[in-house]
């Protein structure tokens, strides 16, 4: 009798750990979507960079190393900007590559930092819960993030959890 080993259950899809499934929540040049971030990036880029770095759990002084790492001249490729952008992209499984990150931080550094700030702000926004009035009772639609699909859930009442209401 031949034995076969089931490696994947029917109906389940497994993603490899390195597969990137998300997209950036805003484009590189979408500064008008968040004018406060755009203004901060334009008028005080050091402040924006320290906020993004802190938002990623790194030292707020880390982005300042981009300016001192090249000696009297700024570096051709800002290493800290590249590392933080790659970290953010990997953490949130955003599609892209290190080459894309390198081009962005080298050619359009300010826009890149503004995009990273908008991404952190969007990822930290509260979960949106939409209850559709036309849906049958007990159906709840949940959107975890604006860039993700809406999930429809069937709510089941838990009997005996609450005392009966007086009429």
KACORSUL-V177327 format. One line per field, one symbol per residue. phi: phi as a letter, one per 40 degrees, with the letter a starting at -180 (. if undefined). A space follows every 50 residues. Layout:
phi: ???
This chain:
phi: .cbbbccbccgbbbbcdcccbcbccaccbccccacccccccccacccccc ccccccgbcccdcccdcccbgcbcccbcccdcccccccccccfcciaccc cccccccaccccccccccccccccccccbbbcccccdgbbbbbcadcbcc bbbccbcccgcbccccb
